[in-house]
Amino acid sequence: MGLEVQRQVGVAIEYKGKLLRKRLVLDLLVNGEIIVEVKSVEVYHDIFQAQLLTYLRLTKKHLGLVINFGEKYVKDGVHRVVNGY
């Protein structure tokens, strides 16, 4: 489909002007703009959206998806997270 998808992307994190040794690892990065976090749990928790929102803020990106493959239908496990709109 012409999309560039990167898996397990390591991202350096800067906190209070200092670069942290621990890197953030994104499950998927689509076209360098959309972060996709993949889960496989029976019970979805709002903490997954909070986690992705933190990733979006740290990377200065605006759109992400949490996809939970633990749902009966995958379409029910897709959650959109937006930063700054």
C-alpha positions in Angstrom: 0.0 0.0 0.0 3.0 2.3 -0.1 3.3 2.7 3.7 6.7 2.7 5.4 6.5 0.7 8.6 9.3 0.3 11.1 9.2 -2.3 13.9 10.7 -2.0 17.4 12.0 1.6 16.8 14.3 2.9 19.6 13.8 6.5 20.4 16.2 8.6 22.6 14.5 10.4 25.4 15.5 13.9 26.7 14.4 14.9 30.2 15.2 18.3 31.6 17.8 18.9 28.9 19.6 15.6 29.5 19.6 12.6 27.3 18.5 9.5 29.2 20.4 6.2 28.8 17.2 4.1 28.6 15.6 4.4 25.1 11.9 4.2 24.4 10.9 1.3 22.1 7.9 1.8 19.9 6.1 -1.3 18.6 5.4 0.2 15.1 6.0 3.6 13.5 4.1 4.2 10.3 5.4 6.8 7.8 7.5 8.3 10.6 4.3 9.9 12.0 1.9 7.4 13.5 2.8 5.3 16.6 1.0 1.9 16.9 1.2 0.1 20.2 0.1 -3.6 20.0 -1.5 -5.4 23.0 -3.1 -8.8 23.4 -5.1 -8.8 26.6 -8.6 -9.9 27.5 -9.4 -6.8 29.6 -8.4 -3.4 28.0 -7.1 -0.8 30.5 -7.1 3.0 30.0 -3.4 2.9 31.1 -2.6 1.8 27.5 -3.9 5.0 26.1 -2.1 7.0 28.8 1.1 5.2 27.9 0.7 5.9 24.2 -0.1 9.6 24.9 3.1 9.8 26.8 5.0 8.3 23.9 3.3 10.8 21.5 4.4 13.7 23.7 8.0 12.5 24.1 8.4 12.0 20.4 6.4 15.2 19.5 4.0 13.1 17.3 0.3 13.8 17.1 -1.5 10.5 16.3 -1.3 6.9 17.6 -3.3 3.7 17.8 -3.5 1.1 20.5 -4.5 -2.2 18.9 -5.6 -5.0 21.2 -5.7 -8.4 19.6 -7.3 -9.9 22.7 -10.8 -8.7 21.6 -13.2 -11.1 19.9 -13.1 -8.8 16.8 -9.9 -6.8 16.1 -12.1 -3.8 15.0 -13.3 -3.6 18.7 -9.7 -3.4 19.9 -8.6 -0.3 18.0 -8.3 2.8 20.1 -7.2 6.2 18.6 -5.1 8.5 20.7 -4.5 12.1 19.7 -1.9 14.5 21.1 -2.4 18.3 20.8 -5.5 18.7 18.6 
